Amino acid sequence: MVLSDGSIRREIEAGRIVIDPYDGDLIQPSSIDVRVDRRFRVFQNSRYPYIDVRQAMEDLTELVEVHGDEPFILHPGEFVLGQTLERVTLPNDLVARLEGKSSLGRLGLLIHSTAGFVDSGFSGNLTLELSNVANLPITIYHGMPIGQISFMRMDSPVERPYGSGDTHSKYQGQGEPTPSRFYLNFERTASSDST
């Protein structure tokens, strides 16, 4: 079941859901707004002829930071990684969905391509997969509400929360826009094949 505004507030007050920094004014009827931070990972397309998902491509993206009231400009067709200003921590019996804001969607701003699900036990800033499907550049300002998280209660606590040793969680504790670590799946498969 999706948590209501009152249930979200009670879970935060009890310390079961942690949103840091927390602003109670951001609670909506069935979600809480999250804001965008200052740092973005911009793809450097000239460095590789293609993206090889089996390889660590550490310099595929470059971390940039906007300062003061300066906006980040997202151009039409561009895809960058951003992150939430808020650090989010979930208990082992709740999951969350990150979704965009309808007013920004109506301008052509998408905040995730496929990764809107947040597992039980996750703790960290959420990486945003930002794309502009409009025909004009879009400004993104530090601290503006960029998405919303809704929470769902599970039928029982999970046995292996995200971040526990055997889950191979690649993004637990992330504190900046984190590039893909999909290549670790291949390394793990190769090491288990050799045993």
C-alpha positions as CSV (number, residue, x, y, z in Angstrom):
1,M,0.0,0.0,0.0
2,V,1.2,3.6,-0.8
3,L,1.8,5.7,2.3
4,S,-0.3,8.8,2.8
5,D,1.1,12.2,3.9
6,G,0.3,11.5,7.5
7,S,2.0,8.1,7.4
8,I,5.1,9.5,5.7
9,R,5.3,12.2,8.4
10,R,5.0,9.6,11.1
11,E,7.7,7.3,9.5
12,I,10.0,10.3,9.3
13,E,9.3,11.4,12.9
14,A,10.0,7.8,14.1
15,G,13.3,7.8,12.2
16,R,12.4,4.9,10.0
17,I,12.5,7.0,6.8
18,V,15.4,9.4,6.8
19,I,15.3,12.4,4.5
20,D,18.3,14.7,5.1
21,P,17.9,17.7,4.8
22,Y,14.2,17.4,5.7
23,D,11.6,20.0,5.0
24,G,8.1,19.1,6.1
25,D,6.6,21.6,3.6
26,L,7.7,19.2,0.8
27,I,5.3,16.5,1.8
28,Q,2.5,16.0,-0.8
29,P,-0.7,14.0,-0.3
30,S,1.0,10.7,-1.1
31,S,4.7,11.6,-1.7
32,I,7.5,13.9,-0.6
33,D,9.2,16.2,-3.1
34,V,13.0,15.9,-3.6
35,R,15.2,18.7,-4.8
36,V,18.2,18.8,-7.2
37,D,21.8,19.2,-6.0
38,R,24.6,21.2,-7.6
39,R,26.6,18.4,-9.2
40,F,26.0,16.7,-12.6
41,R,27.8,14.1,-14.6
42,V,28.1,15.1,-18.2
43,F,28.9,12.5,-20.8
44,Q,32.1,13.0,-22.8
45,N,31.1,11.3,-26.0
46,S,34.4,11.9,-27.8
47,R,36.4,9.7,-25.5
48,Y,35.0,6.4,-26.7
49,P,33.5,5.1,-30.0
50,Y,30.8,3.3,-28.0
51,I,29.8,2.4,-24.4
52,D,30.9,-1.1,-23.5
53,V,28.7,-2.3,-20.6
54,R,31.4,-4.9,-19.6
55,Q,34.1,-2.3,-19.0
56,A,34.7,0.3,-16.3
57,M,34.7,3.5,-18.3
58,E,35.7,5.9,-15.5
59,D,36.3,8.9,-17.7
60,L,33.1,8.5,-19.8
61,T,31.5,11.2,-17.6
62,E,32.9,14.4,-16.1
63,L,31.6,15.8,-12.8
64,V,30.6,19.5,-13.1
65,E,29.1,21.7,-10.4
66,V,27.0,24.9,-10.7
67,H,27.6,27.7,-8.3
68,G,25.3,30.2,-6.6
69,D,22.1,31.0,-8.7
70,E,23.7,29.8,-11.9
71,P,21.5,27.2,-13.7
72,F,22.6,24.0,-15.3
73,I,21.5,24.1,-18.9
74,L,20.1,20.8,-20.3
75,H,20.1,20.9,-24.0
76,P,17.5,19.1,-26.3
77,G,18.4,15.4,-26.6
78,E,21.0,15.6,-23.9
79,F,21.3,13.0,-21.1
80,V,23.2,13.8,-17.9
81,L,23.3,12.4,-14.4
82,G,22.3,14.5,-11.5
83,Q,21.4,13.8,-7.9
84,T,18.9,14.7,-5.2
85,L,19.9,17.2,-2.6
86,E,18.4,14.9,0.0
87,R,20.0,11.7,1.3
88,V,17.3,9.1,1.6
89,T,17.4,6.0,3.9
90,L,14.7,3.3,3.9
91,P,14.0,0.7,6.5
92,N,13.8,-3.0,5.6
93,D,10.0,-3.1,5.2
94,L,9.5,-0.1,2.8
95,V,10.3,0.5,-0.8
96,A,10.0,3.7,-2.7
97,R,9.3,5.0,-6.2
98,L,11.0,8.2,-7.6
99,E,8.9,10.0,-10.2
100,G,9.1,13.3,-12.0
101,K,7.1,16.4,-11.3
102,S,4.2,16.9,-13.8
103,S,4.9,20.6,-14.3
104,L,8.5,19.8,-15.4
105,G,7.4,16.8,-17.5
106,R,5.1,19.2,-19.4
107,L,8.3,21.2,-20.3
108,G,10.0,18.0,-21.5
109,L,12.2,17.2,-18.5
110,L,12.5,13.5,-17.6
111,I,14.3,12.6,-14.3
112,H,14.8,8.9,-14.8
113,S,15.0,6.6,-17.8
114,T,14.4,3.3,-15.9
115,A,15.8,3.6,-12.4
116,G,12.9,4.9,-10.4
117,F,12.8,2.1,-7.9
118,V,14.5,2.4,-4.4
119,D,15.1,-0.9,-2.6
120,S,14.5,-1.5,1.1
121,G,17.6,-0.7,3.1
122,F,19.0,1.8,0.5
123,S,20.8,4.8,2.0
124,G,22.3,7.6,-0.1
125,N,21.5,10.5,-2.5
126,L,19.5,9.3,-5.4
127,T,21.1,9.6,-8.8
128,L,18.8,11.3,-11.4
129,E,18.9,10.3,-15.1
130,L,18.0,13.6,-16.6
131,S,17.0,14.0,-20.2
132,N,15.5,16.8,-22.2
133,V,12.9,15.7,-24.8
134,A,11.8,19.3,-25.6
135,N,13.0,21.4,-28.5
136,L,14.5,24.1,-26.3
137,P,17.2,24.0,-23.6
138,I,15.8,23.7,-20.0
139,T,17.3,25.4,-17.0
140,I,17.8,23.4,-13.8
141,Y,18.4,25.4,-10.6
142,H,20.0,24.1,-7.4
143,G,17.4,23.3,-4.8
144,M,14.4,23.3,-7.1
145,P,11.9,20.5,-6.6
146,I,12.7,18.0,-9.4
147,G,10.9,14.8,-8.4
148,Q,8.8,13.1,-5.7
149,I,9.2,9.9,-3.8
150,S,6.3,7.7,-2.8
151,F,6.6,4.9,-0.3
152,M,5.1,1.4,-0.2
153,R,4.9,-0.9,2.7
154,M,5.9,-4.5,2.0
155,D,4.0,-7.6,3.3
156,S,7.0,-8.4,5.5
157,P,10.5,-7.1,6.1
158,V,13.1,-8.2,3.5
159,E,15.6,-10.9,4.5
160,R,18.4,-9.2,2.6
161,P,18.2,-5.4,2.5
162,Y,20.0,-3.4,-0.1
163,G,23.5,-2.9,1.1
164,S,23.8,-6.2,2.9
165,G,26.9,-8.2,2.1
166,D,25.6,-10.8,-0.4
167,T,23.3,-8.4,-2.4
168,H,26.2,-6.9,-4.3
169,S,24.6,-3.5,-4.0
170,K,26.6,-1.1,-6.2
171,Y,25.3,2.2,-5.1
172,Q,24.8,2.0,-1.3
173,G,26.0,5.2,0.4
174,Q,26.5,7.2,-2.8
175,G,27.0,10.9,-2.2
176,E,27.4,12.2,-5.8
177,P,25.9,11.5,-9.2
178,T,27.3,8.0,-9.6
179,P,28.1,6.6,-13.1
180,S,27.0,3.1,-14.1
181,R,28.7,0.2,-12.3
182,F,27.0,-2.4,-14.5
183,Y,30.4,-3.8,-15.5
184,L,30.7,-5.2,-11.9
185,N,28.0,-7.8,-12.9
186,F,30.4,-9.3,-15.4
187,E,33.3,-9.3,-13.0
188,R,31.2,-11.1,-10.4
189,T,30.1,-13.6,-13.0
190,A,33.6,-14.2,-14.1
191,S,34.9,-14.7,-10.6
192,S,32.1,-17.2,-9.7
193,D,32.7,-19.1,-13.0
194,S,36.4,-19.6,-12.0
195,T,35.6,-21.1,-8.6
